[in-house]
Amino acid sequence: MRLRPRLFAVATLVVVAGCERQAAPPTHAEPAPVAIAIPPAPPASVAVAVDAGPPSPPEQPTTVSAIADGTWIVYGARTLLSIAANGAATRYALAEGSRVSTSERLEGVVVERGDEQTLLSTPSLTVLERQKVAHLVETLSALFVSKEHAVLLVGKGKVVRVKLPAKVADPRVTDVRVIAGGTRVNVTFFDDGSQALVPDALLYDIDTGALVGRGVPMADFSAPVPLGGHVNQSGLVVDGTSVSRIDLRTGKVVRSSTIRCPKDEPFGNPTVNASESIVIVTCGADGVVLDGATLKEKRRIPRIMPGCDNGLILGGVFLADDRTMLLHGEAKLDVAAGKYTCGDDSGLLGAPYDVAMTPGQPPSRRLPAGRDRVPRCTAAADASYVTVLGASGAVRLVQSGERLRVVHGATSITLEQDAQYPTLAKDERSFAYPRGNGVVIRSLPSGAVVAEVPLARP
């Protein structure tokens, strides 16, 4: 089956090798000087050919990232390039051995070299702060500074400091993101001193850094099952078999409900639609649909957990119709009706992982009734790779043979033969990809080239 790609922001180690040739020390006594006839130098008008060797190859980008403030970040071995929403390009020289980190959930860039970390603003790449021996958190573009017991990130063009309480003796920060319309910083962490098996979270005001209250644990692969979700000004948190709604403006719990789920079954994956009328959680492999206002159970949908190696992560997002959940891979589940409308793979329709991945074994034998007749979501059955880009479900990346295509509705945009894999902007109005010595930016849905920017300064 095609596995759902994980949307992680990834740090890339960039190392430039360099050395100097030094003369070996003498191993014996120097001989007596010998007179040597030296021919006269050539006249100044005579050119002397010097073989300087082949020119260094132009620097090429290794990574293109779209970050939260709409800036494109591109970097290679020696250069960090920022492209603002208006197309303005800014470059920052990377020292040998630098490592660049970005996150789609935050603005700003972290550059690490040795034991020093530098926070840069975006899109200007202005140095905001330098730290020594701070720890990069797992979401990459935020730092935990042990001596301050604080998390540092870039927000609204400045450094934001949020301090963890002293009672959190040995914090391991796993996720930092700005939520609630850009007004709150949500910090997810484990207290390794307490040996806790599940993460905790706290909520801070982005302007003052003040602690607001309880946050939403947002840790992928750091807990047995995802325990938090958020939309608008609401957060959903699972604790045991209870589901709670948190007002992100105050950090207070405003509604709770207990759901029937056996103790030996993992319970989590709270996901809410944009209007907050539907909440879905998972109990084992089954989906439990809750009323968005009361958090009371309305129905159960058997076996909605994707049968793939993403563990117990549902990974679904609600589409614009406010009732259909898109499972990346892809499959569409009408949560209001409790039925799949399409699916490109049996594993996304409820077939267990061992069935979905075993050649020659008919997965329909172990699919819930009727799902073996669900049509495909896409028509690209002959493609070697198809995945959804972004959260809306409107943009897909398709690979057929050696060529990549970005598909938006009825529009198919074939990329150049030497194009690398593209990245979609958060607003889904453009995408960018490395090509040759620079980056190409195209608009959506037209596919028109907006800009071609070289990585190094022309």
Buried (B, 14 or more C-beta within 10 A) or exposed (E): BBBBBEEEBEBEEBEEEEEEEEEEEEEEEEEEEEEEEEEEEEEEEEEEEEEEEEEEEEBBBBBBBBBBBBBBBBBBBBBBBBBBBEEEBBBBEBEEBBBBBBBBBBBBBBBBBEEBBBBBBBBBBEEBBEBEEBBBBBBBBBBBBEEBBBBBBBBEBBBBBBBBEEEBEEBBBBBBBBBBEEBBBBBBBBBEEEEEEBBBBBBBBBEEBEBBBBBBBBBBBBBEBBBBBBBEBBBBBBBEBEBBBBBBBEBEBEBEBEBEBEEEEBBBBBBBBEEBEBBBBBBBBBBBBBEBEEBEBBEEBEBBBBBBEBBBBBBBBBBEEBBBBBBBBBBBBBBBEBEBEBBBBBBBBBBBBEBBBEEEBEBEEBBBEEBBEBEEBBEBEEBEEBBBBBBBBBBBBBBBEEEBBBBBEEEEBBBEEEBBBBBBBBEBEBBBBBBBBBBBBBBBBEBEEBBEBBBBEE
